[in-house]
Amino acid sequence: MDNAEDILNLISGGESEKIEFKKSTASLREAIDTVCAFANHKGGHLIFGVKDNGTITGQQVSDDTLKNIANAVKLNTDPKLYPGIEKIDMDGKTCVLVSVSESPLKPHLSHGR
C-alpha cells in the first residue's frame, strides 16, 4: 500500500474477500488462516488494530511485533508464506498491515490444514 489514505479507503469499504480486520495480534492464529486463504485465492490485505466494523483501535507495535507476525506466518504455513508486513499510522493510531499476493504454489495449509 502506498499511504495511510489508501488504507483508510480500504477500511471504509469494509471487510471483503480481499480485506480483513483483526482487533489485535491476539487473533494471530485466525489471521494466519486468513493469510493462507488470501494466498490461495487472489491475494489481499489483513489489518491488525481495526475492529470488524471498521473502527480503528490501533495497538502497541514494536519491531518485535512485526518479527513475531512474520515468524508465526512462516512457521505455521506450508508451503511457507512470506507476506509483506508493515507498521502504519492512521488517525493517530498504530496498526499493522499484512499484504499477501496470490501464490503460484497453491494450496497453502495453515496449521497443517
PDB file as gemmi writes it, atoms N, CA and C in Angstrom:
CRYST1    1.000    1.000    1.000  90.00  90.00  90.00 P 1                      
ATOM      1  N   MET A   1       0.844  -1.185   0.000  1.00  0.00           N  
ATOM      2  CA  MET A   1       0.000   0.000   0.000  1.00  0.00           C  
ATOM      3  C   MET A   1       0.882   1.237   0.000  1.00  0.00           C  
ATOM      4  N   ASP A   2       0.399   2.254  -0.637  1.00  0.00           N  
ATOM      5  CA  ASP A   2       1.208   3.458  -0.765  1.00  0.00           C  
ATOM      6  C   ASP A   2       1.178   4.357   0.467  1.00  0.00           C  
ATOM      7  N   ASN A   3      -0.014   4.623   0.984  1.00  0.00           N  
ATOM      8  CA  ASN A   3      -0.068   5.551   2.108  1.00  0.00           C  
ATOM      9  C   ASN A   3      -1.292   5.304   2.972  1.00  0.00           C  
ATOM     10  N   ALA A   4      -1.355   6.034   4.079  1.00  0.00           N  
ATOM     11  CA  ALA A   4      -2.454   5.866   5.034  1.00  0.00           C  
ATOM     12  C   ALA A   4      -3.805   6.156   4.380  1.00  0.00           C  
ATOM     13  N   GLU A   5      -3.836   7.114   3.457  1.00  0.00           N  
ATOM     14  CA  GLU A   5      -5.109   7.442   2.804  1.00  0.00           C  
ATOM     15  C   GLU A   5      -5.650   6.250   2.016  1.00  0.00           C  
ATOM     16  N   ASP A   6      -4.771   5.535   1.297  1.00  0.00           N  
ATOM     17  CA  ASP A   6      -5.195   4.337   0.561  1.00  0.00           C  
ATOM     18  C   ASP A   6      -5.752   3.293   1.526  1.00  0.00           C  
ATOM     19  N   ILE A   7      -5.098   3.155   2.663  1.00  0.00           N  
ATOM     20  CA  ILE A   7      -5.522   2.155   3.635  1.00  0.00           C  
ATOM     21  C   ILE A   7      -6.846   2.563   4.268  1.00  0.00           C  
ATOM     22  N   LEU A   8      -7.001   3.846   4.571  1.00  0.00           N  
ATOM     23  CA  LEU A   8      -8.284   4.322   5.103  1.00  0.00           C  
ATOM     24  C   LEU A   8      -9.410   4.070   4.111  1.00  0.00           C  
ATOM     25  N   ASN A   9      -9.139   4.235   2.826  1.00  0.00           N  
ATOM     26  CA  ASN A   9     -10.145   3.937   1.799  1.00  0.00           C  
ATOM     27  C   ASN A   9     -10.509   2.460   1.807  1.00  0.00           C  
ATOM     28  N   LEU A  10      -9.501   1.593   1.969  1.00  0.00           N  
ATOM     29  CA  LEU A  10      -9.761   0.149   2.068  1.00  0.00           C  
ATOM     30  C   LEU A  10     -10.663  -0.147   3.261  1.00  0.00           C  
ATOM     31  N   ILE A  11     -10.324   0.438   4.410  1.00  0.00           N  
ATOM     32  CA  ILE A  11     -11.084   0.192   5.634  1.00  0.00           C  
ATOM     33  C   ILE A  11     -12.523   0.670   5.489  1.00  0.00           C  
ATOM     34  N   SER A  12     -12.701   1.840   4.859  1.00  0.00           N  
ATOM     35  CA  SER A  12     -14.052   2.388   4.717  1.00  0.00           C  
ATOM     36  C   SER A  12     -14.946   1.482   3.874  1.00  0.00           C  
ATOM     37  N   GLY A  13     -14.346   0.663   3.012  1.00  0.00           N  
ATOM     38  CA  GLY A  13     -15.121  -0.269   2.196  1.00  0.00           C  
ATOM     39  C   GLY A  13     -15.564  -1.512   2.955  1.00  0.00           C  
ATOM     40  N   GLY A  14     -15.053  -1.699   4.159  1.00  0.00           N  
ATOM     41  CA  GLY A  14     -15.435  -2.859   4.964  1.00  0.00           C  
ATOM     42  C   GLY A  14     -14.705  -4.117   4.545  1.00  0.00           C  
ATOM     43  N   GLU A  15     -14.950  -5.180   5.308  1.00  0.00           N  
ATOM     44  CA  GLU A  15     -14.305  -6.455   5.009  1.00  0.00           C  
ATOM     45  C   GLU A  15     -14.872  -7.049   3.725  1.00  0.00           C  
ATOM     46  N   SER A  16     -14.020  -7.794   3.019  1.00  0.00           N  
ATOM     47  CA  SER A  16     -14.440  -8.418   1.769  1.00  0.00           C  
ATOM     48  C   SER A  16     -13.558  -9.639   1.537  1.00  0.00           C  
ATOM     49  N   GLU A  17     -13.625 -10.205   0.340  1.00  0.00           N  
ATOM     50  CA  GLU A  17     -12.770 -11.359   0.055  1.00  0.00           C  
ATOM     51  C   GLU A  17     -11.304 -10.957  -0.083  1.00  0.00           C  
ATOM     52  N   LYS A  18     -11.021  -9.643  -0.113  1.00  0.00           N  
ATOM     53  CA  LYS A  18      -9.633  -9.185  -0.251  1.00  0.00           C  
ATOM     54  C   LYS A  18      -9.152  -8.323   0.914  1.00  0.00           C  
ATOM     55  N   ILE A  19     -10.000  -8.106   1.929  1.00  0.00           N  
ATOM     56  CA  ILE A  19      -9.573  -7.311   3.093  1.00  0.00           C  
ATOM     57  C   ILE A  19     -10.215  -7.886   4.353  1.00  0.00           C  
ATOM     58  N   GLU A  20      -9.408  -8.006   5.395  1.00  0.00           N  
ATOM     59  CA  GLU A  20      -9.926  -8.492   6.669  1.00  0.00           C  
ATOM     60  C   GLU A  20      -9.309  -7.689   7.803  1.00  0.00           C  
ATOM     61  N   PHE A  21     -10.117  -7.482   8.841  1.00  0.00           N  
ATOM     62  CA  PHE A  21      -9.667  -6.733  10.007  1.00  0.00           C  
ATOM     63  C   PHE A  21      -9.523  -7.663  11.202  1.00  0.00           C  
ATOM     64  N   LYS A  22      -8.518  -7.397  12.021  1.00  0.00           N  
ATOM     65  CA  LYS A  22      -8.336  -8.092  13.304  1.00  0.00           C  
ATOM     66  C   LYS A  22      -8.079  -7.014  14.343  1.00  0.00           C  
ATOM     67  N   LYS A  23      -8.771  -7.108  15.480  1.00  0.00           N  
ATOM     68  CA  LYS A  23      -8.639  -6.095  16.526  1.00  0.00           C  
ATOM     69  C   LYS A  23      -7.213  -6.021  17.049  1.00  0.00           C  
ATOM     70  N   SER A  24      -6.571  -7.194  17.189  1.00  0.00           N  
ATOM     71  CA  SER A  24      -5.191  -7.199  17.693  1.00  0.00           C  
ATOM     72  C   SER A  24      -4.474  -8.463  17.268  1.00  0.00           C  
ATOM     73  N   THR A  25      -3.180  -8.497  17.538  1.00  0.00           N  
ATOM     74  CA  THR A  25      -2.395  -9.690  17.198  1.00  0.00           C  
ATOM     75  C   THR A  25      -2.731 -10.861  18.121  1.00  0.00           C  
ATOM     76  N   ALA A  26      -3.611 -10.660  19.097  1.00  0.00           N  
ATOM     77  CA  ALA A  26      -4.099 -11.780  19.901  1.00  0.00           C  
ATOM     78  C   ALA A  26      -4.864 -12.760  18.995  1.00  0.00           C  
ATOM     79  N   SER A  27      -5.322 -12.286  17.859  1.00  0.00           N  
ATOM     80  CA  SER A  27      -6.042 -13.128  16.884  1.00  0.00           C  
ATOM     81  C   SER A  27      -5.102 -13.678  15.816  1.00  0.00           C  
ATOM     82  N   LEU A  28      -3.853 -13.859  16.167  1.00  0.00           N  
ATOM     83  CA  LEU A  28      -2.843 -14.242  15.171  1.00  0.00           C  
ATOM     84  C   LEU A  28      -3.144 -15.581  14.514  1.00  0.00           C  
ATOM     85  N   ARG A  29      -3.626 -16.561  15.273  1.00  0.00           N  
ATOM     86  CA  ARG A  29      -3.915 -17.876  14.680  1.00  0.00           C  
ATOM     87  C   ARG A  29      -4.950 -17.747  13.563  1.00  0.00           C  
ATOM     88  N   GLU A  30      -6.037 -17.021  13.835  1.00  0.00           N  
ATOM     89  CA  GLU A  30      -7.068 -16.817  12.806  1.00  0.00           C  
ATOM     90  C   GLU A  30      -6.510 -16.004  11.640  1.00  0.00           C  
ATOM     91  N   ALA A  31      -5.627 -15.064  11.968  1.00  0.00           N  
ATOM     92  CA  ALA A  31      -5.021 -14.238  10.922  1.00  0.00           C  
ATOM     93  C   ALA A  31      -4.190 -15.083   9.968  1.00  0.00           C  
ATOM     94  N   ILE A  32      -3.479 -16.072  10.490  1.00  0.00           N  
ATOM     95  CA  ILE A  32      -2.672 -16.953   9.636  1.00  0.00           C  
ATOM     96  C   ILE A  32      -3.581 -17.746   8.698  1.00  0.00           C  
ATOM     97  N   ASP A  33      -4.745 -18.175   9.206  1.00  0.00           N  
ATOM     98  CA  ASP A  33      -5.721 -18.847   8.334  1.00  0.00           C  
ATOM     99  C   ASP A  33      -6.131 -17.919   7.191  1.00  0.00           C  
ATOM    100  N   THR A  34      -6.354 -16.653   7.518  1.00  0.00           N  
ATOM    101  CA  THR A  34      -6.751 -15.666   6.513  1.00  0.00           C  
ATOM    102  C   THR A  34      -5.639 -15.436   5.492  1.00  0.00           C  
ATOM    103  N   VAL A  35      -4.396 -15.340   5.968  1.00  0.00           N  
ATOM    104  CA  VAL A  35      -3.250 -15.148   5.075  1.00  0.00           C  
ATOM    105  C   VAL A  35      -3.189 -16.299   4.068  1.00  0.00           C  
ATOM    106  N   CYS A  36      -3.392 -17.525   4.539  1.00  0.00           N  
ATOM    107  CA  CYS A  36      -3.395 -18.686   3.628  1.00  0.00           C  
ATOM    108  C   CYS A  36      -4.542 -18.585   2.624  1.00  0.00           C  
ATOM    109  N   ALA A  37      -5.709 -18.192   3.098  1.00  0.00           N  
ATOM    110  CA  ALA A  37      -6.861 -18.070   2.203  1.00  0.00           C  
ATOM    111  C   ALA A  37      -6.576 -17.036   1.111  1.00  0.00           C  
ATOM    112  N   PHE A  38      -5.991 -15.900   1.497  1.00  0.00           N  
ATOM    113  CA  PHE A  38      -5.636 -14.882   0.503  1.00  0.00           C  
ATOM    114  C   PHE A  38      -4.634 -15.439  -0.509  1.00  0.00           C  
ATOM    115  N   ALA A  39      -3.610 -16.143  -0.030  1.00  0.00           N  
ATOM    116  CA  ALA A  39      -2.585 -16.694  -0.929  1.00  0.00           C  
ATOM    117  C   ALA A  39      -3.190 -17.729  -1.873  1.00  0.00           C  
ATOM    118  N   ASN A  40      -4.171 -18.470  -1.393  1.00  0.00           N  
ATOM    119  CA  ASN A  40      -4.814 -19.499  -2.212  1.00  0.00           C  
ATOM    120  C   ASN A  40      -5.840 -18.919  -3.178  1.00  0.00           C  
ATOM    121  N   HIS A  41      -6.213 -17.667  -2.974  1.00  0.00           N  
ATOM    122  CA  HIS A  41      -7.226 -17.043  -3.830  1.00  0.00           C  
ATOM    123  C   HIS A  41      -6.567 -15.940  -4.665  1.00  0.00           C  
ATOM    124  N   LYS A  42      -6.951 -14.702  -4.460  1.00  0.00           N  
ATOM    125  CA  LYS A  42      -6.447 -13.613  -5.304  1.00  0.00           C  
ATOM    126  C   LYS A  42      -5.577 -12.621  -4.541  1.00  0.00           C  
ATOM    127  N   GLY A  43      -5.112 -13.013  -3.349  1.00  0.00           N  
ATOM    128  CA  GLY A  43      -4.333 -12.092  -2.529  1.00  0.00           C  
ATOM    129  C   GLY A  43      -5.250 -11.184  -1.730  1.00  0.00           C  
ATOM    130  N   GLY A  44      -4.651 -10.388  -0.838  1.00  0.00           N  
ATOM    131  CA  GLY A  44      -5.468  -9.479  -0.041  1.00  0.00           C  
ATOM    132  C   GLY A  44      -4.653  -8.810   1.044  1.00  0.00           C  
ATOM    133  N   HIS A  45      -5.360  -8.077   1.900  1.00  0.00           N  
ATOM    134  CA  HIS A  45      -4.725  -7.329   2.988  1.00  0.00           C  
ATOM    135  C   HIS A  45      -5.433  -7.644   4.292  1.00  0.00           C  
ATOM    136  N   LEU A  46      -4.649  -7.855   5.327  1.00  0.00           N  
ATOM    137  CA  LEU A  46      -5.162  -8.042   6.666  1.00  0.00           C  
ATOM    138  C   LEU A  46      -4.615  -6.897   7.506  1.00  0.00           C  
ATOM    139  N   ILE A  47      -5.472  -6.283   8.319  1.00  0.00           N  
ATOM    140  CA  ILE A  47      -5.024  -5.153   9.134  1.00  0.00           C  
ATOM    141  C   ILE A  47      -5.299  -5.453  10.595  1.00  0.00           C  
ATOM    142  N   PHE A  48      -4.231  -5.487  11.406  1.00  0.00           N  
ATOM    143  CA  PHE A  48      -4.365  -5.596  12.856  1.00  0.00           C  
ATOM    144  C   PHE A  48      -4.554  -4.193  13.416  1.00  0.00           C  
ATOM    145  N   GLY A  49      -5.476  -4.066  14.388  1.00  0.00           N  
ATOM    146  CA  GLY A  49      -5.731  -2.770  15.004  1.00  0.00           C  
ATOM    147  C   GLY A  49      -7.007  -2.131  14.488  1.00  0.00           C  
ATOM    148  N   VAL A  50      -7.846  -2.950  13.824  1.00  0.00           N  
ATOM    149  CA  VAL A  50      -9.126  -2.469  13.306  1.00  0.00           C  
ATOM    150  C   VAL A  50     -10.199  -3.488  13.694  1.00  0.00           C  
ATOM    151  N   LYS A  51     -11.288  -3.001  14.295  1.00  0.00           N  
ATOM    152  CA  LYS A  51     -12.388  -3.892  14.667  1.00  0.00           C  
ATOM    153  C   LYS A  51     -13.142  -4.341  13.409  1.00  0.00           C  
ATOM    154  N   ASP A  52     -13.934  -5.410  13.549  1.00  0.00           N  
ATOM    155  CA  ASP A  52     -14.707  -5.936  12.422  1.00  0.00           C  
ATOM    156  C   ASP A  52     -15.590  -4.875  11.770  1.00  0.00           C  
ATOM    157  N   ASN A  53     -16.064  -3.898  12.549  1.00  0.00           N  
ATOM    158  CA  ASN A  53     -16.949  -2.868  11.997  1.00  0.00           C  
ATOM    159  C   ASN A  53     -16.187  -1.725  11.325  1.00  0.00           C  
ATOM    160  N   GLY A  54     -14.831  -1.829  11.280  1.00  0.00           N  
ATOM    161  CA  GLY A  54     -14.024  -0.819  10.614  1.00  0.00           C  
ATOM    162  C   GLY A  54     -13.499   0.275  11.534  1.00  0.00           C  
ATOM    163  N   THR A  55     -13.809   0.192  12.835  1.00  0.00           N  
ATOM    164  CA  THR A  55     -13.300   1.180  13.794  1.00  0.00           C  
ATOM    165  C   THR A  55     -11.809   0.945  14.017  1.00  0.00           C  
ATOM    166  N   ILE A  56     -11.015   1.978  13.833  1.00  0.00           N  
ATOM    167  CA  ILE A  56      -9.567   1.872  14.030  1.00  0.00           C  
ATOM    168  C   ILE A  56      -9.274   2.013  15.522  1.00  0.00           C  
ATOM    169  N   THR A  57      -8.778   0.943  16.130  1.00  0.00           N  
ATOM    170  CA  THR A  57      -8.451   0.965  17.557  1.00  0.00           C  
ATOM    171  C   THR A  57      -6.956   1.102  17.777  1.00  0.00           C  
ATOM    172  N   GLY A  58      -6.165   0.645  16.806  1.00  0.00           N  
ATOM    173  CA  GLY A  58      -4.716   0.659  16.948  1.00  0.00           C  
ATOM    174  C   GLY A  58      -4.259  -0.351  17.988  1.00  0.00           C  
ATOM    175  N   GLN A  59      -2.953  -0.484  18.120  1.00  0.00           N  
ATOM    176  CA  GLN A  59      -2.374  -1.360  19.126  1.00  0.00           C  
ATOM    177  C   GLN A  59      -0.912  -1.015  19.279  1.00  0.00           C  
ATOM    178  N   GLN A  60      -0.295  -1.526  20.328  1.00  0.00           N  
ATOM    179  CA  GLN A  60       1.140  -1.335  20.522  1.00  0.00           C  
ATOM    180  C   GLN A  60       1.866  -2.152  19.461  1.00  0.00           C  
ATOM    181  N   VAL A  61       2.778  -1.526  18.740  1.00  0.00           N  
ATOM    182  CA  VAL A  61       3.523  -2.227  17.697  1.00  0.00           C  
ATOM    183  C   VAL A  61       5.001  -1.889  17.829  1.00  0.00           C  
ATOM    184  N   SER A  62       5.798  -2.932  18.044  1.00  0.00           N  
ATOM    185  CA  SER A  62       7.253  -2.761  18.096  1.00  0.00           C  
ATOM    186  C   SER A  62       7.866  -3.551  16.940  1.00  0.00           C  
ATOM    187  N   ASP A  63       9.173  -3.427  16.777  1.00  0.00           N  
ATOM    188  CA  ASP A  63       9.841  -4.245  15.768  1.00  0.00           C  
ATOM    189  C   ASP A  63       9.645  -5.721  16.077  1.00  0.00           C  
ATOM    190  N   ASP A  64       9.636  -6.073  17.370  1.00  0.00           N  
ATOM    191  CA  ASP A  64       9.400  -7.468  17.761  1.00  0.00           C  
ATOM    192  C   ASP A  64       8.018  -7.942  17.327  1.00  0.00           C  
ATOM    193  N   THR A  65       7.032  -7.058  17.414  1.00  0.00           N  
ATOM    194  CA  THR A  65       5.678  -7.419  16.974  1.00  0.00           C  
ATOM    195  C   THR A  65       5.706  -7.839  15.512  1.00  0.00           C  
ATOM    196  N   LEU A  66       6.363  -7.045  14.678  1.00  0.00           N  
ATOM    197  CA  LEU A  66       6.432  -7.345  13.247  1.00  0.00           C  
ATOM    198  C   LEU A  66       7.177  -8.654  13.003  1.00  0.00           C  
ATOM    199  N   LYS A  67       8.284  -8.856  13.723  1.00  0.00           N  
ATOM    200  CA  LYS A  67       9.048 -10.109  13.576  1.00  0.00           C  
ATOM    201  C   LYS A  67       8.229 -11.306  14.018  1.00  0.00           C  
ATOM    202  N   ASN A  68       7.477 -11.145  15.126  1.00  0.00           N  
ATOM    203  CA  ASN A  68       6.667 -12.255  15.632  1.00  0.00           C  
ATOM    204  C   ASN A  68       5.574 -12.650  14.640  1.00  0.00           C  
ATOM    205  N   ILE A  69       4.957 -11.674  14.005  1.00  0.00           N  
ATOM    206  CA  ILE A  69       3.936 -11.975  12.994  1.00  0.00           C  
ATOM    207  C   ILE A  69       4.583 -12.731  11.832  1.00  0.00           C  
ATOM    208  N   ALA A  70       5.705 -12.207  11.335  1.00  0.00           N  
ATOM    209  CA  ALA A  70       6.396 -12.847  10.205  1.00  0.00           C  
ATOM    210  C   ALA A  70       6.793 -14.279  10.552  1.00  0.00           C  
ATOM    211  N   ASN A  71       7.353 -14.490  11.737  1.00  0.00           N  
ATOM    212  CA  ASN A  71       7.770 -15.835  12.145  1.00  0.00           C  
ATOM    213  C   ASN A  71       6.585 -16.772  12.304  1.00  0.00           C  
ATOM    214  N   ALA A  72       5.500 -16.284  12.903  1.00  0.00           N  
ATOM    215  CA  ALA A  72       4.322 -17.129  13.095  1.00  0.00           C  
ATOM    216  C   ALA A  72       3.740 -17.561  11.747  1.00  0.00           C  
ATOM    217  N   VAL A  73       3.690 -16.631  10.789  1.00  0.00           N  
ATOM    218  CA  VAL A  73       3.178 -16.984   9.459  1.00  0.00           C  
ATOM    219  C   VAL A  73       4.099 -18.010   8.805  1.00  0.00           C  
ATOM    220  N   LYS A  74       5.400 -17.754   8.848  1.00  0.00           N  
ATOM    221  CA  LYS A  74       6.362 -18.659   8.212  1.00  0.00           C  
ATOM    222  C   LYS A  74       6.297 -20.060   8.831  1.00  0.00           C  
ATOM    223  N   LEU A  75       6.240 -20.139  10.153  1.00  0.00           N  
ATOM    224  CA  LEU A  75       6.284 -21.429  10.841  1.00  0.00           C  
ATOM    225  C   LEU A  75       4.983 -22.222  10.746  1.00  0.00           C  
ATOM    226  N   ASN A  76       3.861 -21.545  10.493  1.00  0.00           N  
ATOM    227  CA  ASN A  76       2.564 -22.220  10.520  1.00  0.00           C  
ATOM    228  C   ASN A  76       1.890 -22.315   9.163  1.00  0.00           C  
ATOM    229  N   THR A  77       2.658 -22.110   8.086  1.00  0.00           N  
ATOM    230  CA  THR A  77       2.103 -22.280   6.739  1.00  0.00           C  
ATOM    231  C   THR A  77       2.968 -23.266   5.957  1.00  0.00           C  
ATOM    232  N   ASP A  78       2.314 -23.993   5.048  1.00  0.00           N  
ATOM    233  CA  ASP A  78       3.030 -24.955   4.222  1.00  0.00           C  
ATOM    234  C   ASP A  78       2.363 -25.022   2.858  1.00  0.00           C  
ATOM    235  N   PRO A  79       3.058 -24.739   1.742  1.00  0.00           N  
ATOM    236  CA  PRO A  79       4.399 -24.169   1.703  1.00  0.00           C  
ATOM    237  C   PRO A  79       4.447 -22.819   2.425  1.00  0.00           C  
ATOM    238  N   LYS A  80       5.623 -22.466   2.908  1.00  0.00           N  
ATOM    239  CA  LYS A  80       5.794 -21.265   3.725  1.00  0.00           C  
ATOM    240  C   LYS A  80       5.426 -19.993   2.957  1.00  0.00           C  
ATOM    241  N   LEU A  81       4.799 -19.071   3.679  1.00  0.00           N  
ATOM    242  CA  LEU A  81       4.421 -17.784   3.106  1.00  0.00           C  
ATOM    243  C   LEU A  81       5.236 -16.668   3.761  1.00  0.00           C  
ATOM    244  N   TYR A  82       5.555 -15.664   2.969  1.00  0.00           N  
ATOM    245  CA  TYR A  82       6.326 -14.509   3.437  1.00  0.00           C  
ATOM    246  C   TYR A  82       5.597 -13.226   3.018  1.00  0.00           C  
ATOM    247  N   PRO A  83       4.502 -12.904   3.715  1.00  0.00           N  
ATOM    248  CA  PRO A  83       3.747 -11.708   3.322  1.00  0.00           C  
ATOM    249  C   PRO A  83       4.490 -10.425   3.670  1.00  0.00           C  
ATOM    250  N   GLY A  84       4.085  -9.343   3.037  1.00  0.00           N  
ATOM    251  CA  GLY A  84       4.616  -8.034   3.401  1.00  0.00           C  
ATOM    252  C   GLY A  84       3.979  -7.614   4.721  1.00  0.00           C  
ATOM    253  N   ILE A  85       4.781  -7.160   5.671  1.00  0.00           N  
ATOM    254  CA  ILE A  85       4.264  -6.751   6.983  1.00  0.00           C  
ATOM    255  C   ILE A  85       4.863  -5.395   7.312  1.00  0.00           C  
ATOM    256  N   GLU A  86       3.979  -4.424   7.580  1.00  0.00           N  
ATOM    257  CA  GLU A  86       4.482  -3.091   7.885  1.00  0.00           C  
ATOM    258  C   GLU A  86       3.619  -2.398   8.928  1.00  0.00           C  
ATOM    259  N   LYS A  87       4.278  -1.520   9.677  1.00  0.00           N  
ATOM    260  CA  LYS A  87       3.595  -0.696  10.675  1.00  0.00           C  
ATOM    261  C   LYS A  87       3.043   0.521   9.955  1.00  0.00           C  
ATOM    262  N   ILE A  88       1.789   0.857  10.241  1.00  0.00           N  
ATOM    263  CA  ILE A  88       1.176   2.018   9.614  1.00  0.00           C  
ATOM    264  C   ILE A  88       0.498   2.870  10.690  1.00  0.00           C  
ATOM    265  N   ASP A  89       0.533   4.180  10.503  1.00  0.00           N  
ATOM    266  CA  ASP A  89      -0.111   5.105  11.427  1.00  0.00           C  
ATOM    267  C   ASP A  89      -1.302   5.734  10.729  1.00  0.00           C  
ATOM    268  N   MET A  90      -2.475   5.594  11.366  1.00  0.00           N  
ATOM    269  CA  MET A  90      -3.703   6.170  10.815  1.00  0.00           C  
ATOM    270  C   MET A  90      -4.485   6.815  11.936  1.00  0.00           C  
ATOM    271  N   ASP A  91      -4.944   8.003  11.726  1.00  0.00           N  
ATOM    272  CA  ASP A  91      -5.749   8.715  12.726  1.00  0.00           C  
ATOM    273  C   ASP A  91      -5.073   8.718  14.090  1.00  0.00           C  
ATOM    274  N   GLY A  92      -3.742   8.838  14.111  1.00  0.00           N  
ATOM    275  CA  GLY A  92      -3.015   8.882  15.369  1.00  0.00           C  
ATOM    276  C   GLY A  92      -2.888   7.551  16.076  1.00  0.00           C  
ATOM    277  N   LYS A  93      -3.266   6.476  15.394  1.00  0.00           N  
ATOM    278  CA  LYS A  93      -3.180   5.141  15.976  1.00  0.00           C  
ATOM    279  C   LYS A  93      -2.260   4.276  15.111  1.00  0.00           C  
ATOM    280  N   THR A  94      -1.604   3.313  15.751  1.00  0.00           N  
ATOM    281  CA  THR A  94      -0.680   2.443  15.035  1.00  0.00           C  
ATOM    282  C   THR A  94      -1.344   1.101  14.761  1.00  0.00           C  
ATOM    283  N   CYS A  95      -1.250   0.658  13.519  1.00  0.00           N  
ATOM    284  CA  CYS A  95      -1.812  -0.625  13.092  1.00  0.00           C  
ATOM    285  C   CYS A  95      -0.723  -1.395  12.347  1.00  0.00           C  
ATOM    286  N   VAL A  96      -1.037  -2.644  12.002  1.00  0.00           N  
ATOM    287  CA  VAL A  96      -0.118  -3.469  11.224  1.00  0.00           C  
ATOM    288  C   VAL A  96      -0.843  -3.926   9.966  1.00  0.00           C  
ATOM    289  N   LEU A  97      -0.227  -3.671   8.826  1.00  0.00           N  
ATOM    290  CA  LEU A  97      -0.770  -4.097   7.539  1.00  0.00           C  
ATOM    291  C   LEU A  97      -0.009  -5.323   7.061  1.00  0.00           C  
ATOM    292  N   VAL A  98      -0.740  -6.398   6.783  1.00  0.00           N  
ATOM    293  CA  VAL A  98      -0.155  -7.622   6.237  1.00  0.00           C  
ATOM    294  C   VAL A  98      -0.687  -7.754   4.814  1.00  0.00           C  
ATOM    295  N   SER A  99       0.217  -7.711   3.833  1.00  0.00           N  
ATOM    296  CA  SER A  99      -0.172  -7.786   2.419  1.00  0.00           C  
ATOM    297  C   SER A  99       0.247  -9.126   1.840  1.00  0.00           C  
ATOM    298  N   VAL A 100      -0.704  -9.793   1.185  1.00  0.00           N  
ATOM    299  CA  VAL A 100      -0.471 -11.130   0.660  1.00  0.00           C  
ATOM    300  C   VAL A 100      -0.796 -11.152  -0.826  1.00  0.00           C  
ATOM    301  N   SER A 101       0.115 -11.672  -1.613  1.00  0.00           N  
ATOM    302  CA  SER A 101      -0.135 -11.831  -3.046  1.00  0.00           C  
ATOM    303  C   SER A 101      -0.694 -13.219  -3.311  1.00  0.00           C  
ATOM    304  N   GLU A 102      -1.388 -13.347  -4.441  1.00  0.00           N  
ATOM    305  CA  GLU A 102      -1.826 -14.679  -4.848  1.00  0.00           C  
ATOM    306  C   GLU A 102      -0.586 -15.524  -5.070  1.00  0.00           C  
ATOM    307  N   SER A 103      -0.609 -16.749  -4.592  1.00  0.00           N  
ATOM    308  CA  SER A 103       0.565 -17.613  -4.678  1.00  0.00           C  
ATOM    309  C   SER A 103       0.486 -18.561  -5.871  1.00  0.00           C  
ATOM    310  N   PRO A 104       1.620 -18.795  -6.522  1.00  0.00           N  
ATOM    311  CA  PRO A 104       1.650 -19.795  -7.590  1.00  0.00           C  
ATOM    312  C   PRO A 104       1.804 -21.212  -7.026  1.00  0.00           C  
ATOM    313  N   LEU A 105       2.048 -21.337  -5.721  1.00  0.00           N  
ATOM    314  CA  LEU A 105       2.320 -22.638  -5.103  1.00  0.00           C  
ATOM    315  C   LEU A 105       1.132 -23.165  -4.313  1.00  0.00           C  
ATOM    316  N   LYS A 106      -0.061 -23.055  -4.855  1.00  0.00           N  
ATOM    317  CA  LYS A 106      -1.268 -23.467  -4.141  1.00  0.00           C  
ATOM    318  C   LYS A 106      -1.351 -24.987  -4.063  1.00  0.00           C  
ATOM    319  N   PRO A 107      -2.023 -25.557  -3.090  1.00  0.00           N  
ATOM    320  CA  PRO A 107      -2.646 -24.862  -1.964  1.00  0.00           C  
ATOM    321  C   PRO A 107      -1.668 -24.680  -0.810  1.00  0.00           C  
ATOM    322  N   HIS A 108      -1.892 -23.625  -0.030  1.00  0.00           N  
ATOM    323  CA  HIS A 108      -1.146 -23.399   1.197  1.00  0.00           C  
ATOM    324  C   HIS A 108      -1.990 -23.897   2.358  1.00  0.00           C  
ATOM    325  N   LEU A 109      -1.350 -24.505   3.321  1.00  0.00           N  
ATOM    326  CA  LEU A 109      -2.026 -25.002   4.509  1.00  0.00           C  
ATOM    327  C   LEU A 109      -1.658 -24.117   5.696  1.00  0.00           C  
ATOM    328  N   SER A 110      -2.620 -23.953   6.592  1.00  0.00           N  
ATOM    329  CA  SER A 110      -2.405 -23.187   7.822  1.00  0.00           C  
ATOM    330  C   SER A 110      -2.544 -24.143   8.991  1.00  0.00           C  
ATOM    331  N   HIS A 111      -1.497 -24.217   9.819  1.00  0.00           N  
ATOM    332  CA  HIS A 111      -1.511 -25.112  10.975  1.00  0.00           C  
ATOM    333  C   HIS A 111      -1.834 -26.552  10.549  1.00  0.00           C  
ATOM    334  N   GLY A 112      -1.298 -26.974   9.412  1.00  0.00           N  
ATOM    335  CA  GLY A 112      -1.479 -28.341   8.933  1.00  0.00           C  
ATOM    336  C   GLY A 112      -2.806 -28.648   8.294  1.00  0.00           C  
ATOM    337  N   ARG A 113      -3.653 -27.637   8.077  1.00  0.00           N  
ATOM    338  CA  ARG A 113      -4.978 -27.868   7.470  1.00  0.00           C  
ATOM    339  C   ARG A 113      -5.144 -27.093   6.187  1.00  0.00           C  
TER     340      ARG A 113                                                      
END                                                                             
